[in-house]
Amino acid sequence: MTDTPIIIRRGRQVDAERSTGFTFCEDDLQLKAFPAELADIKKQAWEAYLKHRLPTTGEEAWRRTDLAKFDPGQFRFSVAGQHKGIATVPAEMLAPLTGKEHAGQIILNGVDSSIRVSPELKKIGVVFDTFEHLKKENPALLAQYLGKIVKPEEGIFPAMVEALARDGILLYVPENVKVEQPLHSLLWGSTGKIAYLSHLVVVLEKNAALTYIHETASPEENADPAMHAGVVEIHVGENAEMKFVELQSLGKNVWNFTNERVRVERNGKVEWIFGAIGSRLTKNFTDLDLAGEGATGKMSGFYFTNGIQHLDHDTQQNHLAPHTTSDLLFKGALLDHSRSVWQGMIYVAPEAQKTDGYQANRNLILSKNAHADSIPGLEILADDVRCTHGATVGKIDPDEVFYLRSRGVPRKEAERLIVEGFFDPIMQRIPFEGVRNRFQEYIHDKMAV
């Protein structure tokens, strides 16, 4: 893994006059529980955390996401023995979304974990395990990749995760290994006023291949607020291929902050499918770094909001080498008083000639009080490129509703059919029937309220 060229990323300012508001202290690092190489990483991340402050709307990346109602001081970490009333993970979340069965599955709930991995995977050198196990069995492997793609210096939340996360998941696929069956992980949180910190690290070596599904979820009905901060770091090696499905269905009172980045090396390919329907508020930074010549990235995003939900997705497609290709399509629908923000940027480095970059964001407003901001952007420093972008915000066409109603379709059903048609371009980009069916269920559930 080589160093990434310097990229200007949004939302990294620090103001020493502001307080984080969190009550976490150095004792929460629990350094004695970690071997030296991991303890040093956590300590450095803690030092970075202390330099950061809670973001405000004065920062460009956060201008449309106000944390004034966010009370960081109320959140604490889970403690073993306090989960007696924990909700059971719904069976449908454990069923395979791709293929007939999983080659491995990990479930985390903030205190303990459940791990099931096929013996065949272990025989061919695939590592799919939790940080808690690896810090005892293979700390060197964990230290080699932890914090290499998303740096704690980038913001308060990635610094918090690297310093304070009690557990996480590492997935390592050796060179020339192609995993046929999908792997699945789930972070399940269900206790109020808890801070859930998740850290996911995926490494595909040269010529490796993998399909991976990761879900972050919690029960919808919890009255007390909770917080999730997550980091996703993915390295796709030379000629490697990865299909990554990421689903977020957190409860309506969860504050959700995530920093995610995929780095793709020479002739590597990644297909990133993203779906979000949950949380009270989400601020998500999603970066695609095409670092090697011929690297390709395809990103497909689905979101549906209602109530007072606020989802803010900040995407960057960074072309850092010649002959790289990116293709992003995010589509969202909004009900009630909800709000969505999408900020997109295609960045082309000076040496990234023959770049082909595309981004589009489409929004469908289903209520007079819903609001969508759609802000595409280009920063092109090379002269032989093809980069295009587009953004739309619109309402349901009343003529379409009239047409369906004139043929006996009730208004509610007519609107649902139109919404399904709006999302169809996203569905066509998803190669997995199970994922498409899950998205269809999301649409039905939201429209039924």
The 8 nearest C-alpha neighbors of each residue, nearest first, counted from 0:
[[1, 2, 234, 236, 264, 147, 3, 144],
 [2, 0, 3, 290, 264, 4, 147, 291],
 [1, 3, 4, 0, 5, 147, 148, 290],
 [2, 4, 5, 1, 290, 6, 319, 288],
 [5, 3, 6, 2, 319, 290, 348, 1],
 [4, 6, 3, 7, 2, 8, 348, 319],
 [7, 5, 8, 4, 317, 3, 346, 348],
 [6, 8, 9, 5, 11, 346, 10, 4],
 [9, 7, 6, 10, 11, 315, 153, 5],
 [8, 10, 60, 11, 7, 59, 12, 58],
 [9, 11, 60, 12, 58, 59, 8, 61],
 [10, 12, 153, 154, 9, 13, 8, 152],
 [13, 11, 10, 14, 58, 154, 51, 54],
 [12, 14, 51, 52, 15, 11, 50, 154],
 [15, 13, 16, 17, 52, 12, 51, 50],
 [14, 16, 17, 13, 52, 50, 51, 18],
 [17, 15, 14, 18, 52, 13, 19, 51],
 [18, 16, 15, 52, 14, 19, 53, 13],
 [17, 19, 20, 52, 53, 16, 15, 21],
 [20, 18, 52, 53, 21, 17, 51, 71],
 [19, 21, 18, 71, 72, 22, 53, 70],
 [22, 20, 72, 71, 19, 23, 74, 73],
 [21, 23, 72, 24, 20, 71, 74, 75],
 [24, 22, 21, 27, 25, 75, 26, 163],
 [25, 23, 26, 27, 22, 28, 21, 45],
 [24, 26, 27, 28, 23, 45, 29, 42],
 [27, 25, 28, 24, 29, 30, 23, 163],
 [28, 26, 25, 29, 24, 23, 163, 30],
 [27, 29, 26, 30, 163, 25, 162, 41],
 [30, 28, 27, 31, 32, 26, 33, 25],
 [29, 31, 32, 28, 38, 33, 41, 42],
 [32, 30, 33, 29, 34, 38, 28, 35],
 [31, 33, 30, 29, 34, 38, 134, 28],
 [32, 34, 38, 30, 31, 37, 134, 35],
 [35, 33, 37, 36, 38, 134, 32, 138],
 [34, 36, 38, 37, 39, 33, 30, 40],
 [37, 35, 39, 38, 34, 142, 40, 139],
 [38, 36, 40, 39, 35, 34, 142, 33],
 [37, 39, 35, 41, 30, 33, 40, 36],
 [38, 40, 42, 37, 36, 41, 35, 43],
 [41, 39, 37, 43, 38, 42, 44, 36],
 [42, 40, 162, 44, 38, 43, 39, 45],
 [41, 43, 45, 39, 44, 40, 38, 46],
 [44, 42, 46, 40, 45, 41, 39, 47],
 [43, 45, 162, 47, 41, 158, 46, 42],
 [46, 44, 48, 42, 162, 47, 43, 41],
 [45, 47, 43, 49, 44, 48, 42, 50],
 [46, 48, 44, 50, 45, 49, 152, 158],
 [49, 47, 45, 158, 51, 50, 46, 155],
 [48, 50, 46, 47, 51, 45, 52, 155],
 [49, 51, 47, 48, 46, 52, 15, 13],
 [52, 50, 155, 48, 49, 13, 154, 47],
 [51, 53, 19, 18, 17, 54, 13, 155],
 [52, 54, 19, 55, 18, 155, 51, 17],
 [55, 53, 52, 61, 58, 56, 66, 57],
 [56, 54, 57, 58, 61, 65, 53, 66],
 [55, 57, 62, 61, 58, 65, 64, 63],
 [56, 58, 55, 62, 59, 61, 54, 60],
 [59, 57, 56, 61, 60, 62, 55, 10],
 [58, 60, 62, 61, 57, 10, 56, 9],
 [59, 61, 10, 9, 58, 62, 63, 313],
 [62, 60, 56, 64, 58, 59, 63, 55],
 [61, 63, 56, 59, 64, 60, 58, 57],
 [62, 64, 61, 65, 56, 340, 60, 311],
 [65, 63, 61, 62, 66, 56, 311, 282],
 [64, 66, 67, 56, 63, 55, 61, 62],
 [65, 67, 69, 68, 64, 55, 54, 56],
 [66, 68, 69, 65, 70, 55, 64, 56],
 [69, 67, 66, 70, 65, 71, 254, 280],
 [68, 70, 66, 67, 71, 254, 65, 72],
 [69, 71, 72, 73, 68, 20, 67, 74],
 [72, 70, 21, 20, 73, 74, 69, 19],
 [71, 73, 21, 20, 22, 70, 74, 75],
 [72, 74, 71, 70, 192, 75, 21, 22],
 [75, 73, 192, 193, 194, 72, 71, 225],
 [76, 74, 193, 194, 192, 77, 73, 23],
 [77, 75, 194, 193, 78, 74, 195, 109],
 [78, 76, 109, 110, 193, 79, 75, 81],
 [77, 79, 81, 80, 76, 110, 82, 109],
 [80, 78, 81, 110, 77, 82, 111, 109],
 [79, 81, 82, 78, 83, 110, 77, 84],
 [82, 80, 79, 83, 78, 77, 84, 85],
 [81, 83, 85, 84, 80, 79, 190, 78],
 [84, 82, 85, 81, 80, 86, 79, 190],
 [85, 83, 82, 86, 81, 190, 189, 87],
 [84, 86, 82, 83, 189, 87, 190, 188],
 [85, 87, 189, 84, 88, 218, 188, 190],
 [88, 86, 89, 85, 90, 189, 84, 218],
 [87, 89, 90, 86, 92, 187, 93, 217],
 [90, 88, 91, 92, 87, 93, 86, 218],
 [91, 89, 93, 92, 88, 94, 87, 95],
 [90, 92, 94, 93, 89, 95, 88, 96],
 [93, 91, 90, 89, 94, 88, 95, 185],
 [92, 94, 90, 91, 95, 89, 88, 185],
 [93, 95, 91, 92, 96, 90, 100, 101],
 [96, 94, 97, 100, 101, 99, 98, 93],
 [97, 95, 433, 434, 94, 98, 431, 432],
 [98, 96, 95, 431, 433, 181, 99, 432],
 [97, 99, 100, 95, 96, 180, 181, 101],
 [98, 100, 95, 97, 101, 96, 180, 94],
 [101, 99, 95, 98, 102, 180, 181, 97],
 [102, 100, 103, 181, 182, 180, 95, 104],
 [101, 103, 180, 117, 182, 181, 116, 100],
 [102, 104, 116, 182, 101, 115, 117, 183],
 [103, 105, 183, 115, 184, 114, 182, 116],
 [106, 104, 114, 184, 113, 115, 185, 183],
 [105, 107, 185, 113, 112, 184, 186, 114],
 [108, 106, 112, 186, 109, 187, 111, 185],
 [109, 107, 187, 188, 110, 186, 111, 112],
 [108, 110, 107, 195, 77, 111, 188, 165],
 [111, 109, 108, 79, 77, 78, 112, 107],
 [112, 110, 108, 107, 109, 113, 79, 106],
 [113, 111, 107, 106, 114, 108, 105, 110],
 [112, 114, 106, 105, 107, 115, 111, 104],
 [115, 113, 105, 104, 112, 116, 106, 128],
 [114, 116, 104, 103, 105, 117, 113, 102],
 [117, 115, 103, 102, 118, 104, 114, 120],
 [116, 118, 119, 102, 120, 103, 115, 121],
 [119, 117, 121, 120, 116, 122, 102, 123],
 [120, 118, 122, 117, 121, 123, 116, 102],
 [121, 119, 125, 122, 118, 123, 117, 124],
 [120, 122, 124, 118, 125, 119, 123, 126],
 [121, 123, 119, 120, 124, 118, 125, 117],
 [124, 122, 120, 121, 125, 119, 176, 173],
 [123, 125, 121, 122, 173, 126, 120, 172],
 [126, 124, 172, 120, 121, 171, 123, 173],
 [125, 127, 171, 170, 128, 124, 121, 172],
 [128, 126, 170, 169, 125, 171, 116, 129],
 [127, 129, 169, 168, 126, 170, 130, 132],
 [130, 128, 168, 131, 167, 132, 169, 133],
 [129, 131, 133, 167, 166, 132, 168, 134],
 [130, 132, 129, 166, 134, 133, 135, 167],
 [133, 131, 130, 129, 134, 135, 136, 128],
 [132, 134, 137, 136, 130, 135, 138, 131],
 [133, 135, 138, 132, 131, 130, 136, 137],
 [136, 134, 133, 132, 137, 138, 131, 34],
 [135, 137, 133, 134, 132, 138, 139, 131],
 [136, 138, 133, 139, 140, 134, 135, 141],
 [139, 137, 134, 141, 140, 133, 142, 135],
 [138, 140, 142, 141, 137, 143, 36, 134],
 [141, 139, 143, 138, 142, 137, 144, 133],
 [140, 142, 138, 143, 139, 144, 145, 133],
 [143, 141, 139, 145, 140, 144, 37, 138],
 [144, 142, 140, 141, 139, 145, 147, 138],
 [143, 145, 142, 147, 141, 146, 140, 200],
 [146, 144, 142, 147, 141, 143, 200, 148],
 [145, 147, 150, 149, 148, 144, 161, 151],
 [146, 148, 145, 144, 149, 150, 232, 143],
 [149, 147, 232, 146, 150, 260, 233, 262],
 [150, 148, 146, 147, 232, 260, 151, 259],
 [149, 151, 152, 146, 153, 148, 147, 157],
 [152, 150, 158, 157, 153, 44, 47, 154],
 [151, 153, 150, 154, 47, 158, 48, 44],
 [154, 152, 151, 11, 150, 157, 155, 158],
 [155, 153, 156, 11, 152, 157, 158, 151],
 [154, 156, 51, 158, 48, 157, 159, 52],
 [155, 157, 159, 158, 154, 160, 228, 256],
 [158, 156, 160, 151, 159, 154, 155, 230],
 [159, 157, 151, 48, 155, 156, 44, 161],
 [160, 158, 156, 162, 157, 161, 163, 48],
 [159, 161, 164, 157, 163, 158, 162, 196],
 [162, 160, 158, 159, 163, 44, 164, 41],
 [163, 161, 41, 44, 45, 159, 160, 158],
 [162, 164, 160, 28, 159, 161, 165, 27],
 [163, 165, 160, 196, 166, 161, 162, 197],
 [166, 164, 163, 167, 196, 109, 131, 110],
 [165, 167, 130, 164, 131, 129, 197, 168],
 [166, 168, 198, 130, 129, 197, 199, 169],
 [167, 169, 129, 199, 130, 128, 200, 198],
 [168, 170, 200, 128, 127, 201, 199, 129],
 [171, 169, 127, 201, 126, 202, 200, 168],
 [170, 172, 202, 126, 125, 201, 203, 169],
 [171, 173, 125, 203, 204, 202, 176, 207],
 [174, 172, 204, 176, 124, 125, 175, 171],
 [173, 175, 204, 205, 176, 207, 206, 172],
 [176, 174, 206, 207, 205, 177, 173, 204],
 [177, 175, 207, 174, 173, 178, 172, 208],
 [176, 178, 208, 207, 179, 209, 175, 206],
 [179, 177, 209, 180, 208, 176, 181, 210],
 [180, 178, 177, 181, 209, 210, 208, 102],
 [179, 181, 102, 178, 101, 182, 98, 100],
 [182, 180, 210, 101, 211, 102, 183, 179],
 [181, 183, 211, 103, 101, 102, 104, 212],
 [184, 182, 104, 212, 213, 211, 103, 105],
 [183, 185, 105, 213, 104, 106, 214, 212],
 [186, 184, 214, 106, 215, 213, 187, 107],
 [185, 187, 107, 215, 108, 106, 214, 216],
 [188, 186, 108, 216, 217, 185, 107, 215],
 [189, 187, 217, 108, 190, 186, 216, 109],
 [188, 190, 217, 218, 85, 86, 191, 187],
 [191, 189, 193, 188, 192, 85, 225, 82],
 [192, 190, 223, 225, 224, 193, 189, 221],
 [193, 191, 225, 74, 224, 223, 73, 75],
 [194, 192, 75, 74, 225, 191, 76, 190],
 [193, 195, 226, 76, 74, 75, 227, 225],
 [196, 194, 227, 226, 109, 193, 228, 197],
 [195, 197, 228, 164, 229, 160, 227, 194],
 [198, 196, 229, 167, 164, 230, 228, 195],
 [199, 197, 167, 230, 229, 231, 168, 200],
 [198, 200, 231, 168, 167, 169, 232, 230],
 [199, 201, 169, 232, 233, 231, 168, 170],
 [202, 200, 233, 170, 169, 171, 234, 232],
 [203, 201, 234, 171, 233, 172, 170, 204],
 [204, 202, 172, 235, 236, 207, 234, 171],
 [203, 205, 174, 236, 173, 207, 172, 202],
 [204, 206, 237, 236, 174, 239, 207, 238],
 [207, 205, 239, 175, 238, 174, 237, 204],
 [206, 208, 239, 176, 175, 177, 174, 205],
 [209, 207, 177, 240, 239, 241, 178, 176],
 [208, 210, 241, 178, 177, 211, 242, 240],
 [211, 209, 242, 181, 241, 243, 182, 212],
 [210, 212, 182, 243, 181, 183, 244, 242],
 [213, 211, 244, 183, 245, 243, 182, 184],
 [212, 214, 184, 245, 183, 185, 244, 246],
 [215, 213, 185, 246, 245, 247, 216, 184],
 [216, 214, 186, 247, 185, 248, 187, 246],
 [215, 217, 249, 248, 187, 247, 214, 186],
 [216, 218, 249, 188, 250, 189, 187, 219],
 [219, 217, 250, 220, 189, 221, 249, 216],
 [218, 220, 250, 251, 221, 217, 249, 252],
 [219, 221, 218, 222, 250, 251, 252, 217],
 [222, 220, 223, 219, 218, 191, 250, 252],
 [221, 223, 220, 224, 252, 191, 251, 219],
 [222, 224, 191, 221, 192, 225, 252, 190],
 [225, 223, 252, 192, 191, 253, 222, 226],
 [224, 226, 192, 253, 191, 193, 194, 254],
 [227, 225, 254, 194, 253, 255, 195, 193],
 [226, 228, 195, 255, 196, 194, 254, 256],
 [229, 227, 256, 196, 257, 255, 156, 195],
 [228, 230, 257, 197, 196, 198, 256, 258],
 [229, 231, 198, 258, 259, 257, 157, 199],
 [230, 232, 259, 199, 198, 200, 260, 258],
 [233, 231, 200, 260, 148, 259, 261, 149],
 [234, 232, 201, 261, 200, 202, 262, 260],
 [233, 235, 202, 262, 261, 203, 236, 201],
 [236, 234, 263, 203, 239, 262, 264, 267],
 [237, 235, 205, 204, 264, 239, 203, 267],
 [236, 238, 205, 265, 264, 267, 239, 266],
 [239, 237, 267, 206, 266, 205, 236, 265],
 [240, 238, 206, 207, 267, 236, 237, 205],
 [241, 239, 208, 268, 269, 267, 207, 209],
 [240, 242, 269, 209, 208, 210, 243, 270],
 [241, 243, 210, 270, 269, 271, 211, 209],
 [242, 244, 271, 211, 212, 210, 270, 272],
 [245, 243, 212, 272, 273, 271, 211, 213],
 [244, 246, 273, 213, 214, 212, 272, 274],
 [245, 247, 214, 274, 275, 273, 215, 213],
 [246, 248, 275, 215, 214, 216, 249, 277],
 [249, 247, 277, 216, 276, 275, 215, 246],
 [248, 250, 216, 277, 217, 278, 247, 253],
 [251, 249, 219, 278, 217, 218, 252, 253],
 [250, 252, 278, 279, 219, 253, 277, 249],
 [253, 251, 224, 279, 250, 278, 225, 254],
 [254, 252, 225, 278, 279, 226, 224, 250],
 [253, 255, 226, 280, 279, 278, 227, 281],
 [254, 256, 281, 227, 226, 228, 280, 253],
 [257, 255, 228, 282, 281, 283, 227, 229],
 [258, 256, 229, 283, 228, 230, 284, 259],
 [257, 259, 284, 230, 283, 285, 229, 231],
 [260, 258, 231, 285, 230, 284, 232, 286],
 [259, 261, 286, 232, 285, 287, 231, 233],
 [262, 260, 233, 287, 234, 288, 232, 286],
 [261, 263, 288, 234, 235, 289, 233, 287],
 [264, 262, 235, 289, 267, 290, 294, 288],
 [263, 265, 291, 237, 236, 290, 267, 294],
 [291, 264, 266, 237, 292, 294, 267, 293],
 [267, 265, 293, 294, 238, 237, 292, 264],
 [266, 268, 238, 239, 294, 237, 264, 265],
 [269, 267, 240, 295, 296, 294, 239, 241],
 [270, 268, 241, 296, 240, 242, 271, 297],
 [269, 271, 242, 297, 296, 298, 243, 241],
 [270, 272, 298, 243, 297, 244, 242, 269],
 [273, 271, 244, 299, 298, 300, 245, 243],
 [272, 274, 300, 245, 246, 244, 299, 301],
 [273, 275, 301, 246, 302, 300, 247, 245],
 [276, 274, 302, 247, 246, 277, 248, 301],
 [275, 277, 303, 248, 302, 304, 247, 274],
 [276, 278, 248, 249, 250, 275, 247, 251],
 [279, 277, 251, 249, 253, 250, 280, 252],
 [278, 280, 251, 308, 252, 253, 254, 309],
 [279, 281, 309, 254, 278, 310, 308, 255],
 [282, 280, 255, 310, 311, 256, 283, 254],
 [283, 281, 311, 256, 312, 255, 310, 257],
 [282, 284, 257, 312, 256, 313, 258, 281],
 [283, 285, 258, 313, 259, 314, 257, 312],
 [286, 284, 314, 259, 260, 313, 283, 258],
 [287, 285, 260, 315, 314, 316, 259, 288],
 [286, 288, 316, 261, 260, 317, 315, 262],
 [289, 287, 262, 317, 290, 261, 263, 286],
 [290, 288, 263, 318, 294, 319, 291, 317],
 [289, 291, 319, 264, 288, 320, 263, 262],
 [265, 292, 290, 264, 320, 294, 289, 293],
 [291, 293, 265, 320, 321, 294, 322, 323],
 [292, 294, 266, 323, 322, 265, 291, 295],
 [295, 293, 266, 267, 323, 265, 292, 289],
 [296, 294, 324, 268, 323, 325, 267, 269],
 [297, 295, 325, 269, 268, 270, 324, 326],
 [296, 298, 326, 270, 325, 327, 271, 269],
 [297, 299, 327, 271, 272, 270, 326, 328],
 [300, 298, 272, 328, 329, 327, 273, 271],
 [299, 301, 329, 273, 274, 272, 330, 328],
 [300, 302, 274, 330, 331, 329, 273, 275],
 [303, 301, 331, 275, 276, 274, 330, 332],
 [302, 304, 332, 276, 331, 333, 275, 301],
 [305, 303, 333, 337, 308, 276, 334, 332],
 [304, 306, 334, 337, 335, 308, 333, 307],
 [305, 307, 335, 337, 336, 308, 334, 304],
 [308, 306, 337, 336, 305, 309, 279, 335],
 [309, 307, 337, 279, 306, 305, 280, 304],
 [308, 310, 280, 338, 339, 337, 279, 281],
 [311, 309, 281, 339, 280, 340, 282, 312],
 [310, 312, 340, 282, 339, 281, 341, 283],
 [313, 311, 283, 341, 340, 282, 284, 314],
 [312, 314, 342, 284, 341, 283, 343, 285],
 [315, 313, 285, 343, 286, 284, 342, 312],
 [314, 316, 286, 344, 343, 345, 317, 287],
 [317, 315, 345, 287, 346, 286, 344, 288],
 [316, 318, 346, 288, 287, 289, 319, 315],
 [319, 317, 347, 289, 320, 346, 348, 351],
 [318, 320, 290, 348, 351, 289, 317, 347],
 [321, 319, 351, 292, 291, 290, 318, 350],
 [322, 320, 351, 352, 292, 323, 353, 354],
 [323, 321, 353, 293, 354, 292, 352, 324],
 [322, 324, 293, 294, 354, 321, 295, 292],
 [325, 323, 355, 295, 356, 354, 296, 294],
 [324, 326, 296, 356, 297, 295, 357, 355],
 [325, 327, 297, 357, 358, 356, 298, 296],
 [328, 326, 358, 298, 297, 299, 357, 359],
 [327, 329, 359, 299, 360, 358, 300, 298],
 [330, 328, 300, 360, 299, 301, 359, 361],
 [331, 329, 361, 301, 360, 362, 300, 302],
 [332, 330, 302, 362, 303, 301, 363, 361],
 [331, 333, 363, 303, 362, 364, 304, 302],
 [334, 332, 304, 364, 365, 303, 369, 305],
 [333, 335, 305, 365, 366, 369, 304, 337],
 [336, 334, 306, 305, 366, 369, 337, 368],
 [337, 335, 369, 368, 307, 306, 334, 338],
 [338, 336, 307, 308, 369, 305, 306, 335],
 [339, 337, 370, 309, 371, 369, 308, 310],
 [340, 338, 371, 310, 309, 311, 372, 370],
 [341, 339, 311, 372, 371, 373, 312, 310],
 [340, 342, 312, 373, 313, 311, 374, 372],
 [343, 341, 374, 313, 375, 314, 373, 312],
 [342, 344, 375, 314, 376, 315, 313, 374],
 [345, 343, 376, 315, 377, 375, 346, 316],
 [344, 346, 316, 377, 315, 317, 378, 376],
 [345, 347, 317, 378, 379, 318, 316, 344],
 [348, 346, 379, 318, 380, 351, 317, 378],
 [347, 349, 351, 319, 380, 350, 318, 381],
 [350, 348, 381, 380, 351, 347, 352, 379],
 [349, 351, 348, 352, 320, 321, 381, 319],
 [352, 350, 321, 320, 348, 319, 349, 347],
 [351, 353, 321, 383, 354, 350, 381, 384],
 [354, 352, 322, 384, 383, 321, 355, 351],
 [355, 353, 384, 323, 322, 352, 324, 351],
 [354, 356, 324, 385, 386, 384, 323, 325],
 [357, 355, 386, 325, 324, 326, 354, 385],
 [358, 356, 326, 387, 388, 386, 327, 325],
 [359, 357, 327, 388, 328, 326, 389, 387],
 [360, 358, 389, 328, 388, 390, 327, 329],
 [359, 361, 390, 329, 330, 328, 389, 391],
 [360, 362, 330, 391, 390, 392, 331, 329],
 [363, 361, 392, 331, 332, 330, 391, 393],
 [362, 364, 332, 393, 394, 392, 365, 331],
 [363, 365, 394, 333, 366, 393, 332, 369],
 [366, 364, 334, 333, 363, 394, 395, 332],
 [367, 365, 334, 369, 335, 368, 364, 333],
 [366, 368, 369, 365, 364, 335, 336, 370],
 [369, 367, 336, 366, 335, 370, 337, 334],
 [370, 368, 336, 337, 366, 335, 367, 338],
 [369, 371, 338, 368, 339, 337, 372, 364],
 [372, 370, 339, 338, 340, 373, 392, 362],
 [373, 371, 340, 341, 339, 374, 370, 392],
 [372, 374, 341, 390, 340, 342, 371, 375],
 [373, 375, 342, 341, 343, 372, 376, 390],
 [376, 374, 343, 342, 344, 388, 373, 390],
 [377, 375, 344, 343, 345, 374, 378, 388],
 [376, 378, 345, 344, 379, 346, 375, 386],
 [379, 377, 346, 345, 347, 380, 376, 344],
 [378, 380, 347, 381, 346, 377, 348, 345],
 [379, 381, 349, 348, 347, 378, 382, 346],
 [382, 380, 349, 379, 352, 383, 351, 348],
 [381, 383, 384, 380, 352, 379, 349, 353],
 [384, 382, 352, 353, 381, 385, 354, 351],
 [385, 383, 354, 353, 382, 352, 355, 386],
 [384, 386, 355, 354, 356, 387, 383, 353],
 [385, 387, 356, 357, 355, 384, 388, 354],
 [388, 386, 357, 356, 358, 385, 389, 377],
 [387, 389, 358, 359, 357, 375, 386, 390],
 [388, 390, 359, 360, 358, 375, 391, 387],
 [389, 391, 360, 359, 361, 373, 375, 392],
 [392, 390, 361, 362, 393, 360, 389, 373],
 [391, 393, 362, 363, 361, 371, 390, 364],
 [394, 392, 363, 364, 362, 391, 395, 361],
 [393, 395, 364, 363, 396, 365, 392, 362],
 [394, 396, 397, 365, 393, 363, 364, 417],
 [395, 397, 398, 399, 394, 400, 393, 417],
 [398, 396, 400, 399, 401, 395, 402, 394],
 [399, 397, 401, 396, 400, 402, 403, 395],
 [398, 400, 402, 397, 396, 401, 403, 395],
 [399, 401, 397, 403, 398, 402, 413, 404],
 [402, 400, 398, 404, 399, 403, 405, 397],
 [403, 401, 399, 405, 400, 404, 398, 406],
 [402, 404, 406, 400, 405, 408, 401, 413],
 [405, 403, 408, 401, 407, 406, 402, 409],
 [406, 404, 402, 403, 407, 401, 408, 400],
 [407, 405, 404, 403, 408, 402, 401, 409],
 [406, 408, 404, 405, 409, 403, 410, 402],
 [407, 409, 404, 403, 406, 413, 412, 410],
 [410, 408, 412, 411, 404, 413, 407, 403],
 [409, 411, 413, 412, 414, 404, 408, 400],
 [412, 410, 414, 413, 409, 415, 446, 408],
 [411, 413, 415, 409, 414, 410, 416, 408],
 [414, 412, 410, 416, 415, 411, 408, 400],
 [413, 415, 417, 411, 416, 412, 410, 418],
 [414, 416, 412, 418, 417, 413, 419, 411],
 [415, 417, 419, 413, 418, 414, 412, 420],
 [418, 416, 420, 414, 419, 415, 421, 413],
 [419, 417, 421, 415, 420, 416, 414, 422],
 [420, 418, 416, 422, 421, 417, 423, 415],
 [419, 421, 417, 423, 418, 422, 416, 424],
 [420, 422, 418, 419, 423, 417, 424, 363],
 [421, 423, 419, 420, 425, 424, 418, 426],
 [422, 424, 426, 420, 425, 421, 427, 419],
 [425, 423, 427, 426, 422, 428, 421, 420],
 [426, 424, 428, 423, 427, 422, 299, 429],
 [425, 427, 423, 429, 428, 424, 435, 422],
 [426, 428, 424, 425, 429, 423, 430, 435],
 [427, 429, 425, 426, 430, 424, 299, 272],
 [430, 428, 426, 427, 431, 425, 435, 272],
 [429, 431, 428, 432, 427, 435, 434, 426],
 [432, 430, 434, 433, 429, 97, 435, 96],
 [431, 433, 435, 434, 436, 430, 97, 96],
 [432, 434, 96, 436, 435, 431, 97, 437],
 [435, 433, 437, 436, 431, 432, 96, 438],
 [434, 436, 432, 438, 437, 433, 426, 439],
 [435, 437, 439, 433, 434, 438, 432, 440],
 [438, 436, 434, 440, 439, 435, 433, 441],
 [439, 437, 441, 435, 440, 436, 434, 442],
 [438, 440, 436, 442, 441, 437, 435, 443],
 [441, 439, 437, 443, 438, 442, 444, 436],
 [440, 442, 438, 444, 439, 443, 445, 437],
 [443, 441, 439, 445, 440, 444, 446, 438],
 [442, 444, 440, 446, 441, 445, 447, 439],
 [445, 443, 441, 447, 442, 446, 440, 448],
 [444, 446, 442, 447, 443, 448, 441, 305],
 [445, 447, 443, 444, 448, 442, 415, 411],
 [446, 448, 444, 445, 443, 442, 411, 415],
 [447, 446, 445, 444, 305, 443, 306, 334]]
